[in-house]
Amino acid sequence: MTPATPFRDFALHSDDAWNLVCSVEAVGPDLLCRVHGGDTHIGAVALAEWAGGRACAEYLVADGHREDRIAIHSAHQLCGASHRRVVCVAGLHFDGITMAEIDAISQSAFDLTSQAARQVADRRLQADTTASELFERITKRSDGSVREIESFLATPWTTLVDTHGPAAARSSAKHFGGRVGIFAPLYLSNACQNNCVYCGFRRSARFQRSTLSTQDSVREAAFLAAKGFRVLDLVTGEVSTDRFVDYVGDVTRAILENTDIDAVNLNIGSLSLKQYERLRAAGATGYHLYQESYDPDVYFGVHESGGKRDMASRLAGLHRAIDAGFEKVGFGLLLGLGPPAVELARMIGHADVIRTDAPNVTIGFSLPRIRPVDKGCSYEPEAMISDADFMKCMLFLRLRFPDAHLTVTTRERRELRDALLPIGITKVSAEVSTSPGGYTHSVETETGQFPISDRRTLDEMKWAIVSADLIPVLWA
Ligand code: SF4
């Protein structure tokens, strides 16, 4: 069967004295890989087939040759990366070399083919995304909004508030009765399988990881419940094993059974339908899954490794959560990753698609902006989103979706959060810790996901809401 997307042939050269070459070319729907260096010849051949969700390889090696490991490694890796049938031909010969040099050459060949496999995997994931029906529906829905958003962002904030502020306030009054919910995130774990270059929890960051026991999680939840919170967002890094998902389910159940918390929302990453079903059965009702960026080039550039690189799967994640029975879903962008007008238009397109497919589901939006994180993160976004543009994006969402929740977290400064309350923000966090155990132990600077700007207490946040002529609420 011919894959839907064409394959562009390529070749990689090793960056060392051996100048090995790994070339990959399409042969119809299949791939032919050659790994060679020194005197050209054929030493070993391997064939790998993609079957039952995994790569299976076999090989033949010429008499007196030892390239079998390289051939089978390459075929296996490229087959796993491409999901296509792969033949790898390996031939490496250098005269008068030592055992240590043979080992170095082998290692160089392994590294080179792993690099080629990564390129092939990236191309497949990008092709899967742009060819997906959902991506097509989202982009189709969003095309018409980009110009409108660009023009909105080009208009001074004061003009926008004068023109649209009253309508935004009326929306809030009509759909939410002027109520603003205050919630607290409860970070259960900072373990993560992904490498998102902008995040303090990324896998490559070196710090002591921790995952709260169920008992400690309940203690943290009880601490927040004693302060008056009734809604919690449970947050973790993304660990998509059944064991971890069942742990989150156990924690959810224990919190709902043993504390005064009434509602639990989850923000734990992209999972399978069955995993979402288990979490829904545990009692969680809301699911936040932030796409971060809807631009495939940007997306693949900042999500360096881990399951999150599968953009098509993440895009479909909210549909899976809804199919599993979640009643409230949250969309999110990491503002600053891509061009804001295009990104916002696509997130809106995504929400339109969900609204069409699941009209009874409650939707909400959050637009975290990129902030510098500690722990050696060197990522610099192309452009920081200004306060004014951030506020305009929020106002645009309020006008476009009068009945959707809009969340502004403690990443943002208090002045800015206060300024946004009158235009229809419906959810704010308060007294936040972004570290597992951070409420009952003071560990913020060690393991927080991002810096906190607004450190007001719950009472201070309530007072800010009242001062804006709105009603603070702590329940779902
Ligand atoms: S953004 Fe989420 S998935 Fe990415 S590294 Fe951070 S915790 Fe993990």
Residues whose N, C-alpha, C, O or C-beta is under 5 A from the ligand:
A	BS01	SF4	C192 N194 N195 C196 C199 F201 R202 R203 T236 G237 E238
